[in-house]
Amino acid sequence: MKSVVRIALVLSLLVPAAWAAPTLPAVTVYKSPSCGCCGKWVEHMKANGFPVTTIDTENVAAHKARLGVPLAMGSCHTAEVGGYLVEGHVPAADVKRLLAEKPRARGLVSPGMPASAPGMDDARKIPYEILLVGKDGKTSTYARH
């Protein structure tokens, strides 16, 4: 009977760990201190399990340049996660897919400020694309929403 109790105890300690959700990498967001939609996107990322650190700055452009955001592909905020750039209102599901697939790329961009993207929250669901930025700076469609 003691061995059954020991086995049950060991299993009770192991089973919860086996079912625990994997930890997502931290996201660092560079944004203007006065931008409301950036804050909404941060909340979207947190609601989807990402730990997020925000850095308010008046010079987001410097971070865009450092990370290699292509010209004309910028948005209101720039983020880093798992060695990738994430520019603008990219849905958390696309970021999770990027991290799972690990393509040889700089990261993802959501050019401009699509009205239906997370943080913008236009109820009309206007279609938009998320682009993958290759190491060479060229873009290709990664997702359509």
C-alpha positions as CSV (number, residue, x, y, z in Angstrom):
1,M,0.0,0.0,0.0
2,K,2.9,2.4,0.8
3,S,4.3,1.9,-2.7
4,V,0.9,2.8,-4.3
5,V,0.8,6.0,-2.2
6,R,4.4,6.9,-3.3
7,I,3.5,6.3,-6.9
8,A,0.4,8.5,-6.5
9,L,2.5,11.2,-4.9
10,V,5.1,11.1,-7.6
11,L,2.4,11.3,-10.3
12,S,0.6,14.1,-8.6
13,L,3.9,16.1,-8.7
14,L,4.7,15.3,-12.4
15,V,1.3,15.5,-14.1
16,P,0.7,19.2,-13.5
17,A,4.2,20.1,-14.9
18,A,3.5,18.0,-18.0
19,W,0.3,19.9,-18.6
20,A,1.7,23.4,-17.9
21,A,1.6,25.8,-20.9
22,P,5.0,26.6,-22.4
23,T,6.3,30.0,-21.4
24,L,6.3,32.5,-24.2
25,P,9.4,34.8,-24.6
26,A,9.2,38.4,-23.4
27,V,8.2,41.1,-25.8
28,T,9.9,44.5,-25.6
29,V,7.8,47.3,-27.1
30,Y,9.2,50.7,-28.1
31,K,6.4,53.3,-28.3
32,S,5.5,56.9,-27.9
33,P,4.3,57.7,-24.4
34,S,1.2,59.3,-25.8
35,C,0.0,56.6,-28.2
36,G,-3.2,54.9,-27.0
37,C,-3.4,52.2,-29.7
38,C,0.1,51.0,-28.8
39,G,-1.1,50.4,-25.3
40,K,-4.1,48.5,-26.6
41,W,-1.8,46.3,-28.7
42,V,0.4,45.7,-25.6
43,E,-2.8,44.6,-23.7
44,H,-3.6,42.2,-26.6
45,M,-0.2,40.6,-26.4
46,K,-0.5,40.2,-22.6
47,A,-4.0,38.7,-23.0
48,N,-2.4,36.1,-25.3
49,G,0.2,35.1,-22.8
50,F,3.2,37.2,-23.6
51,P,5.1,39.0,-20.9
52,V,5.6,42.6,-22.2
53,T,7.9,45.4,-21.2
54,T,7.1,48.8,-22.7
55,I,9.8,51.4,-23.3
56,D,8.3,54.9,-23.8
57,T,10.5,56.9,-26.2
58,E,10.3,59.9,-28.4
59,N,12.6,58.2,-30.9
60,V,11.0,55.0,-32.0
61,A,12.6,55.5,-35.4
62,A,16.0,54.7,-34.0
63,H,14.7,51.2,-32.9
64,K,13.1,50.7,-36.3
65,A,16.4,51.4,-38.0
66,R,18.4,49.2,-35.6
67,L,16.0,46.3,-36.1
68,G,15.8,46.7,-39.9
69,V,12.2,47.7,-40.4
70,P,12.0,48.4,-44.2
71,L,11.3,52.0,-45.2
72,A,7.5,52.6,-45.8
73,M,6.7,49.5,-43.7
74,G,6.6,51.4,-40.4
75,S,3.8,51.7,-37.9
76,C,3.4,53.5,-34.6
77,H,5.3,51.0,-32.4
78,T,8.2,48.5,-32.8
79,A,8.8,45.4,-30.8
80,E,11.4,42.7,-30.3
81,V,10.6,39.1,-29.4
82,G,12.6,35.9,-29.6
83,G,15.2,37.6,-31.9
84,Y,12.6,38.9,-34.3
85,L,11.2,42.4,-35.0
86,V,7.5,42.9,-34.8
87,E,6.4,46.2,-36.4
88,G,2.9,47.6,-35.7
89,H,-0.4,45.9,-34.9
90,V,0.6,42.2,-35.7
91,P,-1.9,39.7,-34.1
92,A,-0.4,37.6,-31.3
93,A,-1.3,34.4,-33.2
94,D,1.0,35.5,-36.0
95,V,3.8,36.2,-33.5
96,K,3.3,32.7,-32.0
97,R,3.4,31.1,-35.4
98,L,6.6,33.0,-36.2
99,L,8.2,31.8,-33.0
100,A,7.1,28.2,-33.7
101,E,8.3,28.1,-37.3
102,K,11.5,30.1,-36.7
103,P,12.0,31.3,-40.3
104,R,15.3,32.9,-41.3
105,A,13.9,36.4,-41.3
106,R,14.0,39.7,-39.5
107,G,10.4,39.4,-38.4
108,L,6.9,40.6,-39.1
109,V,5.4,43.9,-40.1
110,S,1.9,45.3,-40.2
111,P,2.5,48.4,-42.3
112,G,0.6,51.5,-41.5
113,M,-2.2,51.1,-39.0
114,P,-4.8,48.6,-40.3
115,A,-8.2,49.6,-38.8
116,S,-9.1,45.9,-38.0
117,A,-5.8,44.9,-36.4
118,P,-5.4,44.3,-32.7
119,G,-5.3,47.5,-30.8
120,M,-7.1,49.4,-33.5
121,D,-10.3,47.5,-33.0
122,D,-12.5,48.6,-35.9
123,A,-15.6,46.4,-35.8
124,R,-15.9,46.4,-39.6
125,K,-13.1,43.8,-40.0
126,I,-11.4,45.5,-42.9
127,P,-8.9,43.0,-44.5
128,Y,-5.2,43.5,-44.1
129,E,-2.0,41.6,-44.5
130,I,1.0,40.8,-42.2
131,L,4.3,40.7,-44.1
132,L,7.4,38.6,-43.3
133,V,10.6,40.6,-43.7
134,G,13.4,38.4,-45.0
135,K,17.0,38.8,-43.9
136,D,17.6,40.7,-47.2
137,G,14.8,43.2,-46.3
138,K,12.4,41.9,-48.9
139,T,8.8,41.2,-47.8
140,S,6.3,38.5,-48.6
141,T,2.7,37.9,-47.4
142,Y,2.8,35.9,-44.1
143,A,-0.9,36.1,-43.1
144,R,-4.2,37.6,-44.3
145,H,-6.8,38.8,-41.9
